[in-house]
């Protein structure tokens, strides 16, 4: 089948591959390949291109990637101008993509390439959260591979990702993630594990703001906030002492559940609490009612932020808190469910990290552009590999 009508649109490099300057393919050609030159049958950029094309089309494991590429090898060999008449086997993908150092370069490439797209990086919120890759089964290690990512929930884009040894190691690695980002005007959100004084100070002094949840890892801060929001008992003829209280409420109905959320904010701990650049504290009360069974679940969450009451009234604080969990649905869920990340099995942390980064890149290439449903995008690119190739070889133009 003749898939491609694209070749006349591109310039060509010395190997005959058609591409745009600034395209993803051109950037992949700049990655370091530590294999001995004499033993290379396929260039690293070609292997990465084939992997991305197969991933865009719905394949996630090396066996499936190799088979998908093999079934289209006449088309790919012609379009990519390859001298060999066969494309790599599954073991070649495993071996080449497991190179030490490749994952870190790919993480940097992903950030730079996605931020160079039209309109990219304009959203304010950066969600910081970790994910364990349970499919990476490392011999003689008690923990699976764990990655900490900075993510733009509104754009479906991973800005940076680093490997950490486990949940507890997110704290020392988080500054490494944030220091490579432009935090001017950004709001960094995270769960209670990342609620740390040094991290809060770093963010504000870099020109950004933070919004954290607070749990028992900061016991004094949590106790101070909890006591602040205890309802006052007023004697007859007296008024409440604490008057700096602001509240908002939302009600969400979906999937047979009714979920009211009430956020209450206060600025009274700004001077008394020993927390860098603290401007507001808040409490979120959530009730989850299952309409069919009548089962009721309640939850109370506390938080802190460097945003002032003018910059972030209660309604905005609640949106930011809820927006943070877009990293679960927009990134972690898509990688696990649509891209089958946890279904993979490898004993190589390097390979596991590279595949996770390629998953981030697939999401960034589709979600936030013309697609909102990743599974639907993959079905389209499976039927139209020429369009997937166009995505990798053509540089999107910024609109003026």
KEKE-3310 file (N, C-alpha, C; in steps of 0.2 Angstrom, whole numbers, plus 5000, padded with zeros to 4 digits):
npx = (5004:5003:5007:5011:5012:5020:5034:5038:5036:5047:5064:5080:5091:5109:5107:5096:5084:5068:5065:5060:5069:5071:5062:5055:5062:5075:5080:5081:5091:5102:5105:5116:5124:5130:5135:5147:5153:5156:5147:5135:5119:5108:5104:5102:5092:5084:5079:5072:5063:5055:5050:5042:5033:5026:5022:5013:5004:4998:5005:5015:5024:5041:5040:5028:5030:5041:5034:5024:5031:5038:5028:5025:5037:5041:5036:5041:5055:5057:5052:5060:5072:5081:5096:5096:5086:5078:5070:5073:5073:5064:5073:5083:5077:5075:5089:5096:5088:5090:5102:5113:5111:5104:5090:5090:5094:5084:5073:5077:5076:5063:5056:5062:5058:5044:5040:5043:5033:5019:5011:5014:5017:5011:5001:4998:4999:5009:5011:5018:5023:5026:5028:5027:5035:5029:5031:5044:5055:5067:5081:5087:5083:5073:5064:5053:5056:5055:5048:5049:5040:5037:5023:5011:4995:4985:4989:4994:5007:5023:5036:5048:5057:5063:5073:5070:5074:5063:5047:5051:5062:5059:5059:5073:5076:5067:5071:5080:5072:5064:5074:5078:5068:5058:5051:5045:5030:5023:5013:5017:5011:5008:5008:5006:5019:5028:5028:5038:5049:5061:5059:5048:5053:5063:5055:5047:5057:5062:5053:5040:5025:5018:5007:5002:4997:4994:4999:5002:5016:5021:5018:5017:5013:5001:4993:4992:4985:4973:4968:4965:4954:4944:4927:4922:4915:4903:4899:4884:4880:4892:4905:4912:4930:4939:4938:4943:4939:4936:4925:4921:4910:4907:4897:4897:4891:4892:4894:4885:4887:4886:4896:4899:4910:4919:4928:4938:4946:4960:4970:4977:4988:4999:5010:5013:5015:5029:5034:5040:5036:5023:5006:4992:4981:4971:4956:4949:4934:4926:4913:4906:4894:4886:4873:4865:4867:4867:4878:4890:4905:4917:4930:4943:4955:4970:4979:4992:4998:5008:5001:4992:4977:4971:4976:4973:4958:4945:4938:4948:4958:4952:4951:4964:4969:4961:4965:4978:4977:4975:4987:4986:4975:4977:4991:4997:4986:4984:4996:4997:4985:4980:4993:4998:5008:5011:5009:5020:5036:5052:5069:5077:5081:5085:5079:5066:5064:5067:5056:5045:5048:5046:5033:5028:5031:5023:5011:5012:5013:5001:4989:4982:4985:4977:4969:4959:4957:4967:4967:4959:4966:4977:4972:4969:4981:4987:4979:4983:4998:5006:5003:5006:5020:5022:5020:5031:5041:5039:5040:5029:5022:5023:5010:5007)
npy = (4994:5011:5023:5036:5053:5063:5066:5076:5088:5090:5095:5086:5076:5070:5056:5054:5056:5063:5079:5093:5107:5109:5100:5085:5074:5079:5084:5072:5066:5072:5066:5057:5043:5029:5017:5006:5012:5003:4992:4996:4994:5001:5018:5028:5038:5033:5021:5026:5034:5024:5018:5028:5030:5018:5018:5029:5023:5013:5003:4996:4988:4981:4969:4971:4983:4980:4971:4979:4989:4980:4975:4986:4989:4991:5003:5012:5010:5016:5029:5034:5032:5022:5010:4997:4982:4977:4980:4984:4970:4965:4963:4971:4984:4983:4983:4994:5005:5004:5010:5018:5034:5039:5041:5053:5063:5062:5066:5080:5084:5081:5091:5103:5102:5101:5113:5122:5122:5129:5141:5134:5131:5141:5140:5142:5134:5122:5105:5095:5079:5061:5045:5027:5015:5000:4990:4989:4978:4977:4967:4962:4974:4983:4992:4997:5006:5024:5039:5056:5070:5086:5094:5101:5103:5108:5108:5095:5092:5086:5094:5091:5077:5066:5052:5044:5036:5032:5035:5043:5049:5059:5072:5077:5077:5085:5099:5099:5096:5108:5118:5119:5124:5138:5147:5159:5168:5156:5143:5132:5116:5103:5087:5082:5076:5084:5096:5106:5117:5122:5119:5127:5140:5141:5141:5153:5162:5161:5167:5162:5154:5144:5130:5119:5104:5099:5088:5075:5075:5087:5091:5102:5113:5108:5106:5119:5125:5117:5120:5134:5134:5128:5129:5144:5146:5157:5168:5175:5190:5193:5193:5183:5181:5178:5185:5185:5176:5167:5159:5146:5136:5121:5110:5094:5083:5067:5051:5043:5049:5062:5076:5088:5101:5111:5125:5134:5148:5158:5171:5173:5166:5171:5179:5173:5159:5148:5148:5149:5163:5162:5165:5162:5150:5135:5126:5111:5103:5089:5079:5064:5057:5042:5040:5029:5019:5027:5028:5037:5046:5056:5069:5079:5091:5100:5115:5126:5141:5153:5162:5178:5183:5192:5188:5175:5171:5161:5153:5151:5145:5133:5128:5127:5117:5106:5106:5101:5087:5084:5078:5065:5060:5065:5062:5050:5041:5040:5035:5022:5016:5018:5018:5007:5006:5000:4987:4982:4973:4973:4971:4982:4997:5008:5006:5006:5019:5026:5022:5027:5040:5042:5039:5050:5059:5055:5058:5072:5075:5073:5076:5091:5097:5094:5084:5076:5064:5051:5037:5037:5045:5037:5026:5033:5036:5024:5019:5029:5030:5038:5051:5051:5050:5063:5071:5069:5073:5085:5102:5111:5126:5142:5153:5170)
npz = (5000:4996:5007:5008:5003:5005:5003:4993:5001:5009:5014:5011:5021:5022:5022:5015:5021:5022:5029:5040:5045:5062:5066:5074:5071:5066:5079:5085:5078:5084:5096:5108:5103:5110:5105:5097:5082:5071:5074:5071:5064:5062:5063:5078:5078:5068:5074:5085:5078:5072:5083:5089:5079:5079:5092:5091:5084:5091:5097:5110:5117:5114:5105:5099:5093:5084:5076:5070:5063:5054:5046:5039:5032:5019:5015:5025:5023:5011:5012:5023:5017:5018:5017:5020:5018:5027:5043:5061:5073:5088:5099:5095:5097:5111:5116:5110:5115:5128:5132:5143:5149:5138:5142:5150:5140:5131:5139:5141:5127:5125:5133:5127:5114:5114:5121:5111:5102:5093:5104:5115:5133:5139:5149:5167:5178:5186:5189:5200:5203:5207:5199:5200:5191:5189:5180:5178:5183:5194:5197:5213:5219:5231:5227:5214:5198:5200:5194:5194:5189:5181:5176:5164:5167:5159:5146:5143:5144:5148:5156:5162:5168:5180:5187:5202:5218:5225:5233:5244:5240:5232:5237:5239:5225:5219:5218:5208:5197:5196:5195:5182:5175:5169:5181:5182:5186:5186:5195:5206:5210:5222:5231:5248:5252:5245:5252:5258:5266:5260:5247:5244:5247:5236:5225:5226:5226:5214:5206:5205:5212:5225:5229:5241:5248:5265:5277:5289:5289:5291:5305:5315:5307:5301:5312:5317:5306:5307:5320:5318:5310:5318:5323:5331:5347:5352:5365:5372:5364:5359:5346:5333:5334:5324:5309:5296:5285:5271:5259:5247:5237:5228:5218:5211:5199:5194:5186:5194:5207:5219:5223:5234:5237:5248:5251:5262:5266:5274:5280:5292:5297:5292:5297:5309:5307:5304:5290:5274:5264:5266:5262:5263:5271:5269:5270:5264:5262:5258:5252:5247:5239:5235:5224:5221:5232:5243:5251:5260:5259:5267:5267:5273:5269:5271:5267:5260:5253:5243:5237:5237:5245:5236:5224:5223:5226:5235:5226:5215:5222:5224:5211:5207:5216:5213:5199:5200:5201:5188:5183:5187:5179:5166:5163:5171:5171:5157:5153:5159:5156:5143:5136:5141:5151:5163:5160:5153:5154:5161:5165:5165:5170:5163:5150:5154:5159:5147:5138:5146:5144:5130:5130:5137:5127:5116:5121:5122:5109:5104:5113:5117:5105:5091:5096:5109:5114:5117:5114:5103:5094:5092:5085:5073:5068:5066:5055:5047:5044:5036:5040:5054:5052:5046:5057:5064:5056:5051:5055:5066:5063:5070:5074:5069)
capx = (5000:5007:5004:5015:5012:5023:5041:5039:5036:5053:5071:5083:5098:5113:5105:5090:5078:5065:5063:5060:5073:5067:5057:5057:5067:5081:5082:5083:5098:5107:5106:5122:5124:5137:5137:5153:5151:5156:5142:5128:5116:5103:5105:5098:5087:5079:5076:5068:5057:5051:5047:5037:5028:5023:5018:5007:4999:4995:5010:5019:5030:5046:5038:5023:5033:5044:5030:5020:5036:5039:5022:5025:5044:5042:5034:5046:5062:5056:5051:5066:5078:5086:5099:5094:5080:5074:5070:5075:5069:5062:5079:5087:5074:5077:5096:5097:5084:5092:5108:5114:5112:5099:5084:5091:5094:5077:5069:5078:5074:5055:5055:5063:5054:5036:5040:5044:5027:5014:5006:5015:5020:5007:4997:5001:5000:5014:5009:5024:5021:5030:5025:5031:5034:5028:5033:5051:5057:5074:5084:5091:5081:5067:5059:5053:5058:5051:5050:5046:5038:5034:5018:5006:4989:4980:4992:4996:5014:5028:5041:5054:5056:5070:5073:5072:5074:5057:5043:5054:5068:5056:5061:5079:5077:5062:5074:5083:5067:5062:5079:5079:5061:5057:5045:5042:5023:5020:5011:5019:5007:5010:5004:5009:5026:5033:5027:5044:5051:5066:5056:5043:5057:5066:5049:5045:5063:5063:5048:5034:5021:5017:5001:5004:4992:4998:4997:5006:5023:5022:5013:5015:5009:4994:4990:4990:4979:4967:4965:4963:4947:4939:4922:4922:4909:4902:4895:4879:4882:4899:4906:4918:4937:4942:4934:4946:4937:4933:4923:4917:4907:4905:4894:4899:4887:4894:4895:4881:4889:4886:4901:4900:4917:4919:4935:4938:4953:4961:4977:4979:4994:5005:5016:5014:5018:5036:5034:5043:5032:5016:5001:4985:4980:4965:4954:4944:4929:4923:4908:4905:4888:4884:4866:4861:4867:4867:4885:4893:4912:4919:4937:4945:4961:4972:4984:4996:5000:5011:4997:4988:4970:4969:4979:4969:4952:4944:4937:4954:4962:4949:4952:4971:4969:4958:4969:4984:4976:4975:4992:4984:4971:4980:4997:4998:4981:4985:5002:4995:4979:4980:4999:5000:5015:5012:5009:5027:5040:5059:5073:5082:5078:5086:5074:5059:5064:5066:5049:5041:5049:5043:5026:5027:5032:5017:5005:5013:5012:4994:4984:4983:4985:4970:4966:4958:4957:4973:4966:4956:4972:4982:4968:4969:4988:4987:4976:4987:5005:5010:5001:5011:5027:5022:5020:5038:5046:5037:5040:5023:5023:5020:5006:5008)
capy = (5000:5017:5027:5042:5058:5068:5067:5083:5094:5091:5095:5080:5076:5066:5049:5054:5056:5070:5082:5100:5109:5110:5094:5081:5069:5082:5084:5065:5065:5075:5062:5053:5036:5026:5011:5007:5013:4997:4987:4999:4993:5006:5024:5028:5042:5029:5017:5030:5036:5018:5017:5033:5029:5012:5020:5033:5019:5009:4998:4998:4983:4980:4964:4974:4989:4977:4968:4984:4991:4975:4975:4993:4991:4994:5010:5015:5010:5020:5036:5036:5032:5017:5006:4990:4980:4975:4985:4980:4965:4967:4963:4977:4990:4983:4984:5001:5010:5003:5014:5023:5041:5041:5044:5060:5067:5062:5070:5086:5085:5082:5098:5108:5102:5103:5120:5126:5121:5135:5142:5130:5133:5147:5139:5144:5129:5116:5100:5091:5072:5055:5039:5021:5010:4994:4985:4988:4974:4977:4962:4964:4981:4982:4996:4998:5013:5029:5045:5063:5074:5092:5093:5106:5099:5111:5107:5088:5092:5085:5099:5088:5071:5063:5046:5044:5029:5030:5041:5047:5052:5065:5078:5080:5078:5090:5105:5098:5097:5115:5123:5119:5127:5145:5148:5166:5168:5150:5141:5125:5112:5096:5083:5083:5074:5089:5102:5107:5124:5124:5119:5133:5146:5140:5143:5160:5166:5160:5171:5158:5153:5137:5128:5113:5101:5098:5082:5074:5075:5094:5091:5108:5117:5105:5108:5127:5126:5114:5124:5140:5133:5125:5134:5147:5147:5164:5169:5179:5197:5193:5191:5179:5184:5177:5187:5184:5169:5167:5152:5145:5129:5118:5103:5090:5077:5062:5043:5041:5052:5069:5078:5095:5103:5118:5128:5140:5151:5163:5174:5175:5163:5174:5181:5168:5152:5148:5145:5154:5167:5160:5171:5160:5143:5134:5119:5109:5098:5085:5074:5060:5053:5038:5041:5022:5016:5031:5028:5044:5047:5063:5070:5085:5092:5107:5117:5132:5144:5159:5167:5182:5183:5195:5184:5169:5170:5154:5149:5150:5140:5126:5126:5125:5111:5101:5105:5097:5080:5082:5074:5058:5058:5067:5059:5044:5036:5038:5030:5016:5012:5019:5016:5001:5006:4995:4980:4980:4970:4973:4972:4987:5004:5013:5005:5008:5026:5028:5020:5032:5047:5041:5039:5057:5063:5053:5062:5079:5076:5073:5079:5098:5099:5093:5078:5076:5057:5048:5031:5039:5048:5031:5022:5037:5036:5017:5019:5034:5031:5044:5057:5050:5052:5070:5074:5068:5076:5092:5107:5115:5133:5147:5158:5177)
capz = (5000:4996:5012:5008:4998:5009:5001:4990:5005:5014:5012:5013:5024:5018:5021:5010:5025:5021:5035:5041:5051:5068:5067:5080:5068:5067:5085:5087:5075:5088:5102:5108:5102:5113:5102:5092:5075:5067:5075:5071:5058:5061:5067:5084:5076:5064:5079:5089:5074:5071:5090:5090:5074:5081:5098:5089:5080:5096:5099:5116:5119:5109:5101:5095:5089:5079:5071:5067:5058:5049:5042:5035:5031:5012:5015:5029:5020:5005:5015:5027:5013:5021:5013:5022:5016:5033:5049:5067:5077:5094:5103:5094:5101:5118:5117:5109:5119:5135:5133:5148:5147:5133:5145:5152:5134:5129:5144:5139:5121:5125:5135:5122:5107:5115:5122:5105:5098:5094:5110:5121:5139:5141:5155:5173:5183:5185:5194:5202:5206:5205:5197:5200:5185:5192:5175:5178:5189:5194:5201:5219:5222:5234:5225:5207:5196:5201:5191:5196:5183:5181:5171:5163:5166:5154:5140:5143:5142:5153:5156:5165:5172:5183:5190:5209:5220:5228:5235:5249:5237:5228:5240:5237:5218:5216:5216:5201:5191:5196:5193:5174:5172:5170:5185:5183:5184:5187:5201:5207:5215:5224:5236:5255:5252:5243:5256:5261:5267:5255:5240:5244:5246:5230:5220:5226:5224:5206:5203:5205:5218:5227:5233:5244:5253:5272:5281:5296:5288:5294:5310:5318:5302:5300:5319:5317:5302:5309:5325:5315:5307:5322:5324:5337:5351:5354:5370:5370:5364:5357:5339:5332:5334:5317:5304:5289:5283:5264:5257:5241:5236:5221:5218:5205:5198:5188:5187:5200:5213:5220:5227:5236:5240:5252:5253:5267:5266:5279:5280:5299:5299:5287:5301:5315:5305:5302:5283:5269:5260:5267:5262:5264:5272:5267:5272:5259:5265:5252:5253:5241:5240:5229:5224:5221:5238:5249:5254:5260:5261:5269:5268:5275:5267:5273:5262:5261:5247:5243:5233:5242:5244:5230:5218:5223:5231:5237:5220:5212:5226:5223:5205:5207:5220:5208:5193:5201:5200:5181:5182:5187:5174:5160:5162:5174:5168:5150:5152:5162:5153:5135:5133:5144:5153:5168:5157:5151:5159:5159:5171:5164:5172:5157:5145:5157:5159:5140:5136:5149:5141:5124:5131:5138:5120:5112:5124:5120:5102:5102:5117:5117:5098:5088:5099:5116:5116:5115:5111:5096:5090:5090:5080:5067:5066:5064:5049:5042:5046:5033:5045:5060:5049:5045:5063:5066:5051:5049:5061:5066:5062:5075:5070:5071)
cpx = (5004:5004:5006:5014:5016:5030:5042:5039:5042:5059:5074:5090:5102:5111:5099:5084:5075:5063:5063:5065:5069:5062:5060:5063:5074:5084:5084:5090:5103:5109:5112:5120:5130:5139:5143:5150:5151:5150:5135:5125:5110:5105:5100:5092:5081:5075:5070:5062:5053:5047:5041:5032:5023:5019:5012:5002:4996:4999:5014:5024:5035:5043:5033:5025:5037:5040:5026:5025:5037:5034:5022:5032:5045:5041:5039:5053:5062:5056:5057:5073:5084:5089:5097:5087:5075:5075:5071:5071:5068:5068:5083:5084:5076:5084:5098:5094:5086:5099:5108:5115:5107:5092:5085:5091:5088:5072:5070:5076:5066:5053:5056:5059:5047:5035:5040:5038:5023:5010:5008:5018:5017:5003:5001:5003:5005:5013:5016:5022:5025:5025:5029:5030:5034:5030:5040:5053:5064:5077:5088:5089:5074:5062:5059:5055:5053:5053:5046:5046:5035:5029:5013:5000:4984:4983:4994:5003:5019:5034:5048:5052:5063:5068:5075:5071:5068:5053:5047:5060:5065:5059:5068:5080:5072:5066:5077:5078:5065:5067:5080:5073:5061:5050:5042:5035:5020:5018:5012:5014:5009:5007:5008:5016:5030:5032:5033:5046:5056:5064:5051:5048:5060:5061:5048:5051:5065:5057:5041:5030:5020:5010:5002:4998:4997:4995:5002:5014:5026:5017:5012:5011:5002:4990:4988:4984:4973:4964:4962:4955:4942:4934:4922:4915:4909:4897:4889:4881:4889:4899:4912:4925:4940:4937:4937:4945:4933:4931:4920:4915:4906:4902:4895:4894:4889:4895:4891:4883:4888:4891:4902:4907:4916:4926:4934:4945:4954:4969:4980:4986:5000:5011:5018:5017:5025:5036:5035:5037:5025:5011:4994:4986:4973:4963:4948:4940:4925:4919:4906:4899:4886:4876:4862:4861:4866:4873:4888:4900:4914:4927:4938:4953:4963:4978:4987:4998:5003:5007:4993:4981:4967:4971:4975:4964:4950:4942:4943:4958:4959:4951:4959:4972:4967:4962:4975:4983:4975:4981:4991:4980:4974:4987:4998:4993:4982:4991:5001:4990:4979:4987:5002:5007:5016:5012:5016:5031:5047:5062:5078:5078:5080:5081:5067:5059:5063:5059:5044:5042:5046:5035:5024:5027:5026:5011:5006:5012:5005:4989:4987:4984:4977:4966:4965:4958:4962:4972:4963:4962:4976:4978:4969:4976:4990:4985:4980:4994:5009:5008:5005:5018:5027:5022:5027:5043:5045:5037:5034:5025:5020:5016:5007:5002)
cpy = (5006:5022:5034:5047:5064:5070:5074:5089:5095:5092:5088:5080:5071:5059:5049:5054:5063:5073:5090:5102:5111:5105:5090:5076:5073:5083:5077:5063:5067:5071:5058:5046:5032:5019:5012:5007:5007:4992:4990:4997:4998:5012:5025:5032:5037:5024:5020:5033:5030:5017:5022:5032:5023:5014:5024:5029:5013:5003:5000:4994:4982:4975:4967:4979:4986:4974:4973:4987:4987:4975:4981:4994:4993:5001:5014:5016:5015:5028:5038:5035:5027:5012:4999:4988:4977:4980:4981:4975:4968:4968:4969:4983:4989:4985:4991:5006:5009:5006:5018:5030:5044:5044:5051:5065:5067:5066:5078:5088:5085:5089:5103:5108:5104:5110:5125:5125:5128:5135:5138:5133:5140:5147:5141:5139:5123:5111:5095:5084:5067:5050:5033:5017:5003:4988:4984:4984:4973:4972:4965:4971:4980:4987:4996:5005:5018:5035:5051:5067:5081:5092:5099:5103:5102:5110:5099:5087:5091:5090:5096:5082:5068:5057:5047:5037:5027:5036:5046:5051:5058:5071:5081:5081:5083:5097:5105:5098:5104:5120:5123:5122:5134:5146:5155:5166:5162:5148:5134:5121:5105:5093:5085:5081:5080:5096:5103:5114:5126:5124:5125:5139:5146:5143:5150:5164:5166:5164:5168:5158:5146:5136:5121:5110:5099:5092:5081:5074:5082:5095:5098:5113:5114:5107:5115:5128:5123:5118:5131:5140:5129:5131:5137:5147:5154:5165:5174:5187:5198:5191:5187:5183:5184:5179:5187:5177:5170:5160:5152:5138:5127:5112:5100:5084:5073:5055:5041:5044:5060:5071:5085:5096:5110:5120:5134:5142:5157:5165:5175:5172:5166:5176:5176:5162:5153:5144:5150:5156:5164:5166:5168:5152:5142:5127:5117:5103:5095:5080:5071:5055:5049:5037:5034:5019:5020:5031:5035:5043:5054:5063:5077:5086:5099:5108:5124:5135:5151:5164:5171:5181:5187:5191:5178:5168:5163:5150:5147:5145:5133:5124:5123:5118:5105:5100:5101:5090:5079:5078:5067:5056:5059:5064:5051:5039:5035:5034:5023:5012:5013:5017:5010:5000:5001:4988:4978:4977:4970:4974:4978:4994:5009:5012:5007:5015:5029:5027:5025:5038:5047:5042:5047:5061:5061:5057:5069:5080:5076:5077:5087:5101:5098:5087:5079:5069:5053:5041:5032:5041:5042:5027:5026:5036:5028:5016:5024:5035:5037:5051:5057:5052:5060:5073:5074:5072:5083:5096:5111:5122:5138:5152:5165:5180)
cpz = (5000:5001:5011:5002:5000:5006:4998:4995:5009:5010:5014:5016:5019:5017:5017:5014:5024:5028:5035:5046:5057:5070:5072:5077:5068:5074:5088:5084:5080:5095:5102:5107:5104:5110:5097:5085:5070:5068:5074:5064:5057:5066:5072:5082:5072:5069:5083:5085:5073:5077:5090:5085:5076:5087:5096:5086:5085:5099:5105:5119:5113:5103:5096:5090:5083:5073:5067:5061:5053:5044:5037:5032:5024:5012:5019:5026:5014:5008:5019:5023:5015:5016:5014:5020:5021:5039:5055:5070:5084:5099:5102:5097:5108:5120:5116:5113:5126:5136:5139:5146:5142:5136:5147:5146:5131:5133:5142:5132:5121:5127:5130:5116:5109:5117:5116:5100:5098:5100:5116:5127:5142:5147:5161:5178:5181:5190:5194:5206:5203:5203:5197:5194:5187:5187:5175:5184:5189:5199:5207:5222:5225:5231:5217:5205:5197:5198:5193:5190:5185:5175:5170:5162:5161:5147:5138:5141:5148:5152:5157:5169:5174:5187:5197:5212:5223:5230:5239:5246:5232:5231:5238:5229:5215:5214:5209:5195:5190:5193:5185:5171:5173:5174:5186:5181:5185:5194:5201:5212:5216:5230:5243:5255:5250:5247:5261:5261:5261:5248:5239:5243:5239:5224:5220:5224:5217:5202:5202:5212:5219:5230:5234:5248:5259:5275:5287:5295:5290:5299:5314:5313:5301:5307:5319:5312:5304:5315:5323:5312:5311:5323:5331:5341:5354:5360:5368:5370:5361:5349:5338:5332:5327:5312:5297:5287:5276:5262:5250:5241:5229:5222:5211:5205:5192:5191:5193:5207:5213:5225:5228:5239:5242:5253:5257:5267:5271:5278:5286:5301:5296:5291:5306:5313:5302:5295:5278:5264:5260:5266:5264:5266:5270:5270:5266:5262:5259:5255:5247:5242:5234:5229:5224:5228:5244:5253:5254:5263:5262:5269:5269:5273:5269:5268:5264:5254:5248:5240:5238:5240:5238:5224:5217:5228:5231:5230:5216:5215:5225:5216:5204:5211:5216:5202:5194:5199:5193:5179:5182:5181:5167:5158:5165:5171:5161:5149:5154:5158:5146:5132:5136:5147:5159:5166:5154:5156:5156:5166:5170:5165:5167:5152:5148:5157:5152:5137:5139:5146:5134:5125:5133:5131:5116:5115:5122:5113:5100:5106:5117:5110:5095:5091:5107:5119:5113:5111:5103:5091:5088:5085:5073:5064:5063:5057:5044:5045:5042:5037:5051:5058:5048:5052:5066:5062:5049:5056:5061:5066:5067:5071:5073:5073)
residu = (UNK:UNK:UNK:UNK:UNK:UNK:UNK:UNK:UNK:UNK:UNK:UNK:UNK:UNK:UNK:UNK:UNK:UNK:UNK:UNK:UNK:UNK:UNK:UNK:UNK:UNK:UNK:UNK:UNK:UNK:UNK:UNK:UNK:UNK:UNK:UNK:UNK:UNK:UNK:UNK:UNK:UNK:UNK:UNK:UNK:UNK:UNK:UNK:UNK:UNK:UNK:UNK:UNK:UNK:UNK:UNK:UNK:UNK:UNK:UNK:UNK:UNK:UNK:UNK:UNK:UNK:UNK:UNK:UNK:UNK:UNK:UNK:UNK:UNK:UNK:UNK:UNK:UNK:UNK:UNK:UNK:UNK:UNK:UNK:UNK:UNK:UNK:UNK:UNK:UNK:UNK:UNK:UNK:UNK:UNK:UNK:UNK:UNK:UNK:UNK:UNK:UNK:UNK:UNK:UNK:UNK:UNK:UNK:UNK:UNK:UNK:UNK:UNK:UNK:UNK:UNK:UNK:UNK:UNK:UNK:UNK:UNK:UNK:UNK:UNK:UNK:UNK:UNK:UNK:UNK:UNK:UNK:UNK:UNK:UNK:UNK:UNK:UNK:UNK:UNK:UNK:UNK:UNK:UNK:UNK:UNK:UNK:UNK:UNK:UNK:UNK:UNK:UNK:UNK:UNK:UNK:UNK:UNK:UNK:UNK:UNK:UNK:UNK:UNK:UNK:UNK:UNK:UNK:UNK:UNK:UNK:UNK:UNK:UNK:UNK:UNK:UNK:UNK:UNK:UNK:UNK:UNK:UNK:UNK:UNK:UNK:UNK:UNK:UNK:UNK:UNK:UNK:UNK:UNK:UNK:UNK:UNK:UNK:UNK:UNK:UNK:UNK:UNK:UNK:UNK:UNK:UNK:UNK:UNK:UNK:UNK:UNK:UNK:UNK:UNK:UNK:UNK:UNK:UNK:UNK:UNK:UNK:UNK:UNK:UNK:UNK:UNK:UNK:UNK:UNK:UNK:UNK:UNK:UNK:UNK:UNK:UNK:UNK:UNK:UNK:UNK:UNK:UNK:UNK:UNK:UNK:UNK:UNK:UNK:UNK:UNK:UNK:UNK:UNK:UNK:UNK:UNK:UNK:UNK:UNK:UNK:UNK:UNK:UNK:UNK:UNK:UNK:UNK:UNK:UNK:UNK:UNK:UNK:UNK:UNK:UNK:UNK:UNK:UNK:UNK:UNK:UNK:UNK:UNK:UNK:UNK:UNK:UNK:UNK:UNK:UNK:UNK:UNK:UNK:UNK:UNK:UNK:UNK:UNK:UNK:UNK:UNK:UNK:UNK:UNK:UNK:UNK:UNK:UNK:UNK:UNK:UNK:UNK:UNK:UNK:UNK:UNK:UNK:UNK:UNK:UNK:UNK:UNK:UNK:UNK:UNK:UNK:UNK:UNK:UNK:UNK:UNK:UNK:UNK:UNK:UNK:UNK:UNK:UNK:UNK:UNK:UNK:UNK:UNK:UNK:UNK:UNK:UNK:UNK:UNK:UNK:UNK:UNK:UNK:UNK:UNK:UNK:UNK:UNK:UNK:UNK:UNK:UNK:UNK:UNK:UNK:UNK:UNK:UNK:UNK:UNK:UNK:UNK:UNK:UNK:UNK:UNK:UNK:UNK:UNK:UNK:UNK:UNK:UNK:UNK:UNK:UNK:UNK:UNK:UNK:UNK:UNK:UNK:UNK:UNK:UNK:UNK:UNK:UNK:UNK)
# end
